[in-house]
Amino acid sequence: MYWYALFVQTGKEETVSKHIKMHLEDCITTLIPKRIVPEKRNNIWLDVEKKLFPGYILLYTYMDNKKYHILKQIPYVIKLLTTSPHYLPITEDEISLILNLVNKNGIIEYSKISCQNSIITVLDGPLKGYERLIKKLCKHSKRIKVQINFINKTKVVDLGIEIANTSK
């Protein structure tokens, strides 16, 4: 079995996932990777859940023409990423990183970091061991910018962090 990326109308990922489970429950596992990020609203910090890749659902299955045509009939589905005439699985490197970052509920939680002399160390959390992906630390917004490869493109996403201690 392989992982595939299904492109859907942004904001309809959950709806499409429910339709997939109704029509193809026994032969497709769906994943909508999410992340928890801090947002300040009315001077209060909140933990907000956001999609890691808006407009995409990840599918784990043996893809064939029958499943493909069922997927195409589901409302809000735009397309399954393919290289005509073949279905294009997500590369092993890309999907293993995503699966290592998300928890059992498909969510990337906060990582605890320390910053000493501009050197970022991940002390705990999903980014531990993935420091090479970190591109920028935003202490004020309590976020870190991380570079992730997804469907042969490089994306920079914000992830939430907890800062253990800092010094200049």
N, C-alpha and C positions, 0 to 999 in steps of 0.2 A: 504494500500500500504506500501511497505517496500523499504529500500535502500539496494542495492547489489553492490558488487565490481566485476568489469569486468577486468580481467588481459589481457593486450594487449602488443604488441611489443612497447618497450620504444621508444619515439619519434614519434609514430603514433597515439597518443591519439586524436588529433584534427581530423585526417582523419577518424578514427573509429567513432567518435562522429557524424561527418557529415553523414556517412553511416547509423548510427542508426536513425538519424532524417529523412533521406530519406525513410527508410523502416518501421519504427515504430514510426513515429512522434506523433501520437495521443495517444499512450499508454505508452511511456517511456520518462522520463525527465533525461537528462544527466548532470553531473557536473564533471568538471576536476578542482579540487581545486588547486589554485596557490598562490604564495607568492611573495611579492616584497622584494628584499634584495639588500643592497648596495654592489657594487663591484668597486674596484679601478683599472682603466685601463689607462695607460699612465699618471699617476699622477692626474687623474680626477675621482671623485666619480660619479658613475652612478647608477640609480635605475633599477635593472634587474628583470624581471618576470621569475619565475621558478615554475615548478610543485611541489606541496606539496608531492605527492606520484607518482613519475615517473612510468609509466607502468600500471596505474590504471585509470579507469573511473568509477564514481559512478552512479548507475542507480536507479531511483525511479519509481517503477511499481508494479503491481501484476504479479509476475513471473509465467509463465506456460510453458508447453512443447513446444507450438507453438512459443512463443517468444524466448525461449532458442535455438531452432533449427535455427531460423532466425539469431540470434546473432552469432551462431557458423559458419554460412556461410559468415560472413563479413570478408573481408581481414584484416589480422594483429591481429585478436582476438585469444588469446591463450586459455583462459578458463574463465568461470564464476565460482567463488569460491563456492563450494558446499560441503556438507557432504552427500555423496551418500546415498540414492537416492534423498535427499532433497536439495533444493536451500538454501544457507546459507545467511540470511540477516545480515547486519551490525547491531551490537547491538545499542540500543537506546542511551546509554551513549556515545558511540563512535561517532555516527553520529550527535548527538545534539551538541557536542563540536565543530566538524568541521563546522556545519552550523552556530554556533554562532561566530566563528572566521572569516569566509569569509563574504565579502560584497555581494551586490546583483549581482555583476559580477563574483562571485566565487573566489575573490582574498583576501588574508590576507594582509592588509596594515600595515604600520609602527605603532607601539605603542610608545607613549611618556612615558619615564621612568625617575625616579630619583633614585640616588644611594647615600645614606647617611650612613656612617659607615658600609659599606658592606651590607646594607639592601636595596633590590630593591623594589621600589613601582611603580606600573603602574598608571600613572596619567590620561592617555587617550588612546583610541584605542582598538583594538580587544582583547588584553590580559588583559584589566581591569577586575578585579575579578577572574582572572586565574593565579595569582602569584604563586600558588602551583605547576604549571607546569614548572616553570622556573628552569633550572638546572645550567646554567652558563651564565655569562655576558662577552662578548668580546668587550670592549670599543674601541679598535683599529679598529676592523672590523665593528663596529656599528651593531653588531648582538647579538642575544640572543639565547641560546640553550633551546629548549622547548621539554618536553616529552609528546608525544601523543600516545594513544592506538589506533591501527587501525588493524582491522581483527584479533583480539586476539593476537597481537604482540605489543611490546613497541618500538616506533621509536623516535629518537631524531632528531629534525629538527631545522635548523637555520631560524630565522625570523628577519626582519629588525627592527631597533629601532631608535628613536630620543632620545638623552640624554638631559634632561632638565638642570640638574646641577649635579655635582659630587664632592665628598670630600672623603678623606680617613679616 
